[in-house]
């Protein structure tokens, strides 16, 4: 796993889940990096972002949806 030091300077388009309801206590993700999913804290858009391998992100989202991760 790698990271982006200043996520706002990455040039990526960041989005929040539609389930966030406008709340700023969420994660934001950006698509566009081949084989990876950048993730950042919505409260700190100029802070760091983790860059998670796409397969690991897919497994994490699947575990959340199935209730294995709360």
ROSE-4610 file (N, C-alpha, C; in Angstrom, 1 decimal, always signed):
// ROSE-4610
residu = [X/X/X/X/X/X/X/X/X/X/X/X/X/X/X/X/X/X/X/X/X/X/X/X/X/X/X/X/X/X/X/X/X/X/X/X/X/X/X/X/X/X/X/X/X/X/X/X/X/X/X/X/X/X/X/X/X/X/X/X/X/X/X/X/X/X/X/X/X/X/X/X/X/X/X/X/X/X/X/X/X/X/X/X/X/X/X/X/X/X/X/X/X/X/X/X/X/X/X/X/X/X/X/X/X/X/X/X/X/X/X/X/X/X/X/X/X/X/X/X/X/X/X/X/X/X/X/X/X/X/X/X/X/X/X/X/X/X/X/X/X/X/X/X/X/X/X/X/X/X/X/X/X/X/X/X/X/X/X/X/X/X/X/X/X/X/X/X/X/X/X/X/X/X/X/X/X/X/X/X/X/X/X/X/X/X/X/X/X/X/X/X/X/X/X/X/X/X/X/X/X/X/X/X/X/X/X/X/X/X]
num = [1/1/1/2/2/2/3/3/3/4/4/4/5/5/5/6/6/6/7/7/7/8/8/8/9/9/9/10/10/10/11/11/11/12/12/12/13/13/13/14/14/14/15/15/15/16/16/16/17/17/17/18/18/18/19/19/19/20/20/20/21/21/21/22/22/22/23/23/23/24/24/24/25/25/25/26/26/26/27/27/27/28/28/28/29/29/29/30/30/30/31/31/31/32/32/32/33/33/33/34/34/34/35/35/35/36/36/36/37/37/37/38/38/38/39/39/39/40/40/40/41/41/41/42/42/42/43/43/43/44/44/44/45/45/45/46/46/46/47/47/47/48/48/48/49/49/49/50/50/50/51/51/51/52/52/52/53/53/53/54/54/54/55/55/55/56/56/56/57/57/57/58/58/58/59/59/59/60/60/60/61/61/61/62/62/62/63/63/63/64/64/64/65/65/65/66/66/66/67/67/67/68/68/68/69/69/69/70/70/70]
x = [+0.9/+0.0/+0.9/+0.5/+1.3/+0.4/+0.9/+0.1/+0.4/-0.6/-0.4/-0.3/+0.7/+0.9/-0.2/-0.5/-1.5/-2.5/-3.6/-4.7/-5.3/-5.4/-6.0/-5.2/-3.9/-3.0/-2.8/-3.6/-3.4/-4.0/-4.9/-5.6/-6.7/-7.0/-8.1/-9.4/-10.5/-11.9/-12.4/-12.5/-12.9/-14.4/-15.0/-16.4/-16.7/-17.8/-18.3/-19.5/-19.7/-20.8/-22.1/-23.1/-24.4/-25.1/-24.6/-25.1/-24.5/-23.6/-23.0/-24.0/-25.0/-26.0/-25.5/-24.4/-23.8/-22.9/-22.8/-22.0/-20.5/-19.7/-18.2/-17.5/-18.1/-17.4/-17.4/-16.8/-16.8/-15.4/-15.4/-14.2/-14.6/-13.6/-13.8/-12.9/-13.3/-12.5/-12.4/-11.4/-11.1/-10.8/-11.5/-11.2/-10.3/-9.6/-8.7/-7.3/-6.9/-5.6/-5.7/-5.0/-5.1/-4.7/-5.6/-5.3/-5.2/-5.7/-5.6/-6.9/-7.1/-8.2/-7.7/-7.5/-7.1/-8.3/-8.0/-9.0/-8.5/-9.4/-9.0/-10.1/-9.8/-10.7/-11.4/-12.7/-13.4/-13.2/-12.8/-12.6/-11.2/-10.4/-9.0/-8.6/-9.3/-9.0/-7.6/-6.8/-5.5/-4.5/-5.0/-4.1/-3.8/-3.2/-2.8/-4.0/-3.7/-4.6/-3.9/-4.6/-4.0/-4.4/-3.4/-3.7/-3.7/-4.9/-5.1/-5.2/-4.6/-4.7/-6.2/-6.6/-8.0/-8.6/-7.9/-8.4/-8.7/-7.8/-8.0/-9.2/-9.4/-10.6/-11.9/-11.9/-13.1/-13.4/-12.4/-12.6/-13.2/-12.6/-13.1/-14.5/-14.9/-16.3/-17.2/-16.8/-17.7/-17.9/-16.8/-17.0/-17.9/-17.8/-18.7/-20.2/-20.4/-21.7/-22.3/-21.5/-22.0/-22.1/-21.6/-21.7/-20.6/-19.5/-18.4/-17.5/-17.6/-16.9/-17.9/-17.9/-18.9/-18.2]
y = [-1.2/+0.0/+1.2/+2.2/+3.5/+4.6/+5.8/+6.9/+8.2/+9.1/+10.4/+11.4/+12.2/+13.2/+14.2/+14.9/+15.9/+15.5/+14.9/+14.3/+15.4/+16.6/+17.6/+18.0/+17.7/+18.1/+16.9/+15.8/+14.6/+14.7/+15.6/+15.8/+14.8/+14.0/+13.0/+13.6/+13.1/+13.5/+12.6/+13.3/+12.5/+12.5/+11.4/+11.3/+10.6/+11.0/+10.4/+9.4/+8.5/+7.6/+8.4/+8.0/+8.6/+8.4/+7.4/+7.2/+8.2/+9.0/+10.0/+11.0/+11.3/+12.3/+13.7/+14.0/+15.4/+15.5/+14.5/+14.6/+14.5/+15.2/+15.2/+14.2/+13.3/+12.2/+10.9/+11.0/+9.9/+9.8/+8.7/+8.5/+8.9/+9.4/+9.7/+8.8/+8.4/+7.6/+8.3/+7.9/+8.5/+7.3/+7.3/+6.4/+7.0/+6.1/+6.6/+6.2/+5.5/+4.9/+3.4/+3.0/+1.6/+0.6/-0.3/-1.3/-0.8/+0.4/+1.0/+1.8/+2.0/+2.8/+3.8/+5.1/+6.1/+6.4/+6.5/+6.7/+7.8/+8.8/+9.9/+10.3/+11.0/+11.5/+12.7/+12.8/+13.9/+15.2/+15.1/+16.3/+16.9/+16.2/+16.7/+16.5/+17.2/+16.9/+17.3/+18.1/+18.4/+17.5/+16.6/+15.6/+14.4/+13.4/+12.3/+11.4/+10.5/+9.5/+8.2/+7.1/+5.8/+5.3/+4.6/+4.0/+2.5/+2.0/+0.6/-0.2/-1.4/-2.2/-2.5/-2.5/-2.6/-3.9/-5.0/-6.3/-6.2/-5.6/-5.4/-4.5/-3.5/-2.6/-3.3/-4.1/-4.9/-5.9/-6.5/-7.5/-6.7/-5.6/-4.8/-4.4/-3.8/-3.4/-4.6/-5.7/-6.9/-7.4/-7.3/-7.7/-6.7/-5.4/-4.5/-4.8/-5.0/-5.2/-6.5/-7.5/-8.8/-8.8/-7.7/-7.6/-8.2/-8.6/-9.2/-8.1/-6.9/-5.7/-4.7/-4.2/-3.2/-1.8]
z = [+0.0/+0.0/+0.0/-0.8/-0.9/-0.4/-0.5/-0.1/-1.0/-1.0/-1.6/-0.5/-0.5/+0.6/+0.6/-0.5/-0.5/-1.5/-1.0/-1.9/-2.8/-2.4/-3.2/-4.4/-4.4/-5.5/-6.4/-6.2/-7.0/-8.4/-8.6/-9.9/-10.1/-9.0/-9.1/-8.7/-9.2/-8.9/-7.7/-6.5/-5.3/-5.2/-4.7/-4.5/-3.1/-2.5/-1.3/-1.6/-0.7/-0.9/-0.8/-1.5/-1.5/-0.1/+0.7/+2.0/+3.1/+2.7/+3.6/+4.0/+3.2/+3.6/+3.7/+3.1/+3.2/+4.5/+5.3/+6.5/+6.1/+6.8/+6.5/+7.2/+7.9/+8.6/+7.7/+6.6/+5.6/+5.0/+4.2/+3.3/+2.0/+1.2/-0.2/-1.0/-2.2/-3.0/-4.4/-5.1/-6.4/-7.4/-8.5/-9.5/-10.5/-11.3/-12.3/-12.2/-11.1/-11.0/-11.4/-12.3/-12.8/-11.7/-11.3/-10.3/-8.9/-8.6/-7.2/-6.9/-5.6/-5.2/-4.1/-4.4/-3.5/-2.5/-1.2/-0.2/+0.7/+1.0/+1.9/+2.9/+3.9/+4.9/+4.4/+4.3/+3.8/+4.6/+5.8/+6.7/+6.4/+5.7/+5.5/+4.0/+3.1/+1.7/+1.2/+2.0/+1.6/+2.3/+3.1/+3.8/+3.0/+3.6/+2.9/+2.4/+1.4/+1.0/+0.9/+1.3/+1.1/-0.3/-0.9/-2.2/-2.0/-2.0/-1.7/-3.1/-3.1/-4.3/-4.6/-5.9/-6.2/-5.7/-5.7/-5.2/-3.7/-3.0/-1.5/-1.2/-2.0/-1.8/-2.1/-3.2/-3.6/-2.4/-1.9/-0.8/+0.5/+0.8/+1.9/+1.8/+0.6/+0.3/+0.4/-0.1/+0.0/+1.4/+2.2/+3.6/+4.4/+4.1/+4.7/+4.3/+3.0/+2.5/+3.1/+3.4/+3.9/+5.4/+6.1/+7.5/+8.3/+7.5/+8.2/+8.8/+8.4/+8.9/+9.3/+10.5/+10.9/+10.9]
